């Protein structure tokens, strides 16, 4: 099937402001693009792309003084299948992990493992390992946090999400990532588009989604503690240690967000 996706983001800037955008599908999905990803700016401005240290595509711009409308759109081919599961995937001992994965065992800005280690080992230290342990963590996070847009906070850490018991998809992902790292399972934060295809109504407002990947049995596996069931039509945009590394827009100066819209729809073939 084909999925049409994109966004429109509108800023009012009192002065010329450099920005870093992360709104392009991840290079791993480039082969699936039926139509080239497009970014449009109104008024027209220059931009250039580069690949960051996590392999994500970043776009640099300088927003002019006044109002700037950022619009993106792409058409991607998707299998239409649900997120794959691998219940027998084993957990690697730390000493067997590749060197470049050790960073995904460490604390990061929003995944404060030092505040969660005792809790993690008390909850999951005596249970299954591997896939079963990660799923147990997802089950716990899914039940612990109540989804609530009104409780969104750009500064909430994983341990604060555990205490607040309310949040949005990034809070689910940060807490699950942090608990996995506490249990010596490499975990990385992911963001992108996630459709409502196959999900029962009612549908909430569309937004960018957050989930995570855990490294088991020599490969990365998708987990989604907010939904906690395999989903259809997931399109990765960026990966990193936490939301710091994959922010949709980073402003290097004061600007006011005045419009935000995301769409992800099944397109006619």
Buried (B, 14 or more C-beta within 10 A) or exposed (E): BBBBBBBBBBBBBEEEBEBBBBBBBBEEBEEBBEEEBEBEBEEEEEBEEEEBEBEBBBBBBBBBEEBBBBBBBBBBBBEEEEBEEEEEBEBBEEEEBEEEBEEBBEBBEBBBBEBBBEBBEEBBEEEEBBBBBBBBBBEBBBEBBEBEEEBBBEEBBBBBBBEBEBBBBBBBBBBBBBBBBBBBBBBBBBBBBBBBBEBEEEEEEBBBBBBBBBBBEEEBBBBBBBBBEBBBBBBBBBBBBBBEBBBBBEBEEEBEEEEBEBEBBBBEE
